[in-house]
Amino acid sequence: MSCIVKDIEIGLVDFYALHDDREIFLCYCYGEKDITHWHEVDEGYPGRQPISLLEDFHTDGA
């Protein structure tokens, strides 16, 4: 599994993922129990959104 360490001091890590045929980052910060947020590849931590929004977005288009 590959990841990108964004900030070693706070333990911020991004993981590449695909959603609707586009790359996004799943975002994890040390201390969180699970990976629960994502953001666009060209955005950073301030652009984090709950993964549940991805699921809502995906089902809305069906």
Backbone as ProteinMPNN parsed JSONL, in Angstrom:
{"seq_chain_A": "MSCIVKDIEIGLVDFYALHDDREIFLCYCYGEKDITHWHEVDEGYPGRQPISLLEDFHTDGA", "coords_chain_A": {"N_chain_A": [[0.862, -1.173, 0.0], [0.691, 2.105, -0.947], [1.523, 5.396, 0.188], [1.418, 8.918, 0.96], [3.288, 10.855, 2.995], [2.249, 13.679, 4.471], [2.612, 15.457, 6.593], [4.824, 14.917, 8.948], [5.066, 15.632, 11.596], [2.446, 15.95, 12.699], [1.374, 13.625, 11.889], [0.062, 13.247, 9.392], [-1.309, 11.679, 6.647], [-1.786, 10.759, 3.261], [-3.614, 8.698, 1.011], [-3.689, 7.352, -2.183], [-6.644, 6.942, -4.115], [-9.351, 5.694, -6.155], [-12.225, 7.223, -7.444], [-15.181, 7.218, -9.129], [-13.712, 7.01, -11.543], [-11.647, 8.897, -11.192], [-8.69, 10.155, -9.637], [-8.365, 10.501, -6.168], [-7.555, 11.59, -2.821], [-7.533, 9.627, 0.05], [-7.647, 10.526, 3.379], [-5.756, 10.584, 6.345], [-5.205, 11.274, 9.743], [-2.986, 11.141, 12.463], [-4.2, 9.59, 15.361], [-6.846, 9.506, 14.681], [-9.437, 7.089, 14.518], [-10.18, 5.672, 12.246], [-9.975, 5.814, 8.623], [-11.696, 8.408, 7.529], [-12.1, 10.567, 5.937], [-11.698, 12.435, 2.875], [-10.069, 14.085, 0.086], [-9.691, 16.2, -2.807], [-7.034, 15.649, -5.173], [-5.608, 17.939, -5.798], [-6.088, 19.557, -3.655], [-5.643, 20.344, -0.182], [-5.348, 19.527, 3.314], [-7.315, 21.38, 4.393], [-9.384, 21.014, 2.579], [-10.647, 18.692, 3.216], [-13.247, 16.253, 3.292], [-16.073, 14.399, 4.509], [-16.082, 10.867, 3.961], [-18.565, 9.783, 3.559], [-19.872, 11.608, 1.957], [-18.849, 11.039, -0.548], [-20.078, 8.583, -1.056], [-22.761, 9.395, -1.104], [-22.672, 11.134, -3.303], [-22.012, 9.346, -5.325], [-24.239, 7.57, -5.397], [-26.259, 9.346, -6.014], [-25.931, 9.874, -8.704], [-26.764, 7.585, -9.953]], "CA_chain_A": [[0.0, 0.0, 0.0], [1.51, 3.312, -0.985], [0.937, 6.579, 0.809], [2.241, 10.12, 0.946], [3.32, 11.521, 4.299], [2.094, 15.118, 4.239], [3.169, 16.181, 7.742], [5.284, 13.901, 9.9], [4.885, 16.134, 12.967], [1.087, 15.671, 13.189], [0.977, 12.296, 11.426], [-0.913, 13.394, 8.315], [-0.971, 10.776, 5.552], [-2.78, 10.618, 2.195], [-3.576, 7.462, 0.236], [-4.391, 7.46, -3.464], [-7.824, 6.097, -4.316], [-10.141, 6.039, -7.333], [-13.664, 7.409, -7.253], [-15.77, 7.602, -10.416], [-12.628, 7.094, -12.532], [-10.702, 9.985, -10.953], [-7.878, 9.973, -8.446], [-8.591, 11.339, -4.993], [-6.794, 11.153, -1.663], [-8.114, 9.316, 1.349], [-6.813, 11.318, 4.282], [-5.701, 10.095, 7.72], [-4.387, 12.038, 10.678], [-2.69, 10.361, 13.654], [-5.178, 9.72, 16.435], [-8.165, 9.131, 14.172], [-9.611, 5.635, 14.605], [-10.337, 5.141, 10.899], [-9.904, 6.79, 7.535], [-13.082, 8.853, 7.379], [-12.147, 11.78, 5.12], [-11.044, 12.436, 1.572], [-9.995, 15.386, -0.579], [-9.188, 16.171, -4.179], [-5.582, 15.569, -5.24], [-5.048, 19.297, -5.843], [-6.436, 20.267, -2.425], [-4.95, 19.848, 0.994], [-6.101, 19.227, 4.528], [-8.526, 22.198, 4.548], [-10.423, 20.546, 1.665], [-11.152, 17.379, 3.639], [-14.688, 16.051, 3.372], [-16.391, 13.047, 4.964], [-16.22, 9.836, 2.93], [-19.994, 9.573, 3.319], [-20.259, 12.464, 0.838], [-18.521, 10.294, -1.773], [-21.122, 7.586, -1.239], [-23.968, 10.123, -1.501], [-22.434, 11.627, -4.649], [-22.03, 8.199, -6.234], [-25.593, 7.035, -5.539], [-27.117, 10.356, -6.627], [-25.777, 9.806, -10.141], [-27.247, 6.295, -10.466]], "C_chain_A": [[0.903, 1.228, 0.0], [0.753, 4.483, -0.358], [1.906, 7.732, 0.665], [2.149, 10.745, 2.332], [3.316, 13.019, 4.037], [2.696, 15.949, 5.36], [3.541, 15.163, 8.804], [5.059, 14.332, 11.351], [3.501, 15.805, 13.517], [0.57, 14.311, 12.716], [-0.087, 12.328, 10.348], [-0.441, 12.602, 7.096], [-2.121, 10.731, 4.556], [-2.531, 9.317, 1.44], [-4.323, 7.699, -1.068], [-5.559, 6.493, -3.507], [-8.507, 6.552, -5.607], [-11.597, 6.181, -6.948], [-14.23, 7.936, -8.563], [-14.694, 7.894, -11.461], [-11.728, 8.32, -12.377], [-9.934, 9.703, -9.671], [-8.273, 10.99, -7.385], [-7.621, 10.865, -3.915], [-7.743, 10.789, -0.53], [-7.136, 9.884, 2.361], [-6.916, 10.78, 5.713], [-4.784, 10.999, 8.533], [-4.22, 11.208, 11.954], [-3.709, 10.655, 14.755], [-6.593, 9.413, 15.987], [-8.266, 7.605, 14.186], [-9.669, 4.972, 13.235], [-10.056, 6.232, 9.879], [-11.34, 7.177, 7.218], [-13.228, 10.07, 6.478], [-11.385, 11.592, 3.814], [-10.89, 13.875, 1.11], [-9.46, 15.194, -1.985], [-7.662, 16.185, -4.146], [-4.951, 16.964, -5.212], [-5.448, 20.159, -4.642], [-5.657, 19.666, -1.27], [-5.913, 19.571, 2.138], [-7.355, 20.087, 4.686], [-9.687, 21.753, 3.64], [-11.014, 19.2, 2.046], [-12.668, 17.363, 3.736], [-14.954, 14.628, 3.855], [-16.556, 12.076, 3.789], [-17.692, 9.587, 2.612], [-20.494, 10.453, 2.176], [-19.926, 11.814, -0.498], [-19.617, 9.289, -2.075], [-22.412, 8.251, -1.7], [-23.835, 10.595, -2.951], [-22.572, 10.484, -5.654], [-23.448, 7.691, -6.447], [-26.528, 8.039, -6.167], [-27.072, 10.276, -8.154], [-26.344, 8.538, -10.755], [-28.702, 6.357, -10.878]], "O_chain_A": [[1.778, 1.364, 0.855], [-0.477, 4.543, -0.376], [3.065, 7.547, 0.296], [1.067, 11.118, 2.785], [4.256, 13.563, 3.457], [3.234, 17.028, 5.111], [2.672, 14.611, 9.479], [4.882, 13.489, 12.23], [3.381, 15.42, 14.68], [-0.525, 13.891, 13.089], [-1.03, 11.538, 10.375], [0.658, 12.812, 6.581], [-3.287, 10.671, 4.946], [-1.39, 8.894, 1.256], [-5.453, 8.187, -1.063], [-5.477, 5.373, -3.004], [-8.267, 7.66, -6.088], [-12.138, 5.355, -6.212], [-13.805, 8.983, -9.051], [-14.758, 8.897, -12.171], [-11.102, 8.741, -13.351], [-10.457, 9.092, -8.739], [-8.484, 12.169, -7.668], [-6.945, 9.85, -4.086], [-8.647, 11.555, -0.195], [-5.924, 9.734, 2.208], [-8.011, 10.55, 6.226], [-3.729, 11.428, 8.065], [-5.187, 10.643, 12.465], [-4.032, 11.809, 15.037], [-7.451, 9.093, 16.81], [-7.29, 6.913, 13.898], [-9.248, 3.825, 13.086], [-9.919, 7.407, 10.217], [-12.109, 6.366, 6.701], [-14.338, 10.559, 6.268], [-10.543, 10.703, 3.684], [-11.504, 14.782, 1.671], [-8.859, 14.17, -2.31], [-7.066, 16.683, -3.19], [-3.867, 17.139, -4.654], [-5.174, 21.359, -4.621], [-5.079, 18.586, -1.395], [-7.118, 19.407, 1.946], [-8.39, 19.555, 5.087], [-10.842, 22.082, 3.91], [-11.795, 18.626, 1.287], [-13.292, 18.32, 4.195], [-14.132, 13.74, 3.628], [-17.108, 12.438, 2.75], [-18.019, 9.213, 1.486], [-21.447, 10.082, 1.492], [-20.642, 12.015, -1.478], [-20.042, 9.156, -3.223], [-23.089, 7.734, -2.589], [-24.776, 10.471, -3.735], [-23.182, 10.65, -6.711], [-23.826, 7.406, -7.583], [-27.507, 7.644, -6.8], [-28.062, 10.576, -8.821], [-26.399, 8.43, -11.98], [-29.259, 5.357, -11.33]]}, "name": "protein", "num_of_chains": 1, "seq": "MSCIVKDIEIGLVDFYALHDDREIFLCYCYGEKDITHWHEVDEGYPGRQPISLLEDFHTDGA"}
